[in-house]
Amino acid sequence: QVQLVESGGGLVQAGGSLRLSCAASGNIFSITRMGWYRQPPGKQRELVAGINKGGFRNYADSVKGRFTISRDNAKNMVYLQMDSLKPEDTAVYYCKADTELIEAWGQGTLVTVAS
């Protein structure tokens, strides 16, 4: 199994920055891809950014040029640097890990962007 714990959420003014962190533990060697998802109030969960084992990254159109996903394999960490934040980025942000057999989710961290 894989366990994920997110941190770094909070309240920020529009135009500001936050960095989310996700710590992975357990059977980390089975992880093939990690990603960040978010669920805005009253809406469905959506992909924000993903990064695979080879380092290939993909982003939602709404965050391209503003958010950057990165991973530190030595520390078993994945990060989401969020710049130029907008009120519409307000959501609960979740870390997700994919293995060949299962997917694992963190508990989520709330990001609130004030206008």
C-alpha positions, 0 to 999 in steps of 0.5 A: 500500500501507499500512504500520502499526506499533503501539506501547505494549503492555506489562505492567500490573496489573489496573485500570491503563491503557495507550495503544496507538498505530498509525502509518500510512504509505504510501497513507494517503489511501485508508484508509476505516476503521481498527480495533484487534483482539486475539488472546488466547492460544489464541483467535481474533482479535476486533474491539476498536474501529473508527473510520471516516473520518467519526469514527464509532466502534464497540466490542466489548461487552466493552470499552465504557466502558473503551476509547476509540479515536481518530485524529489525521489530521494525524499519521496516527495511531490510538490505543486508550486502555485503562482499567480493564484486566482480566486477560481483556484480555491479548492481542496487539493489532493495528492494521488499516486498510481501503481500498476494495481491500485491508486492512492489518495491523500486526505486533501489540503484546502487552498483558499484564494481571496480576491 
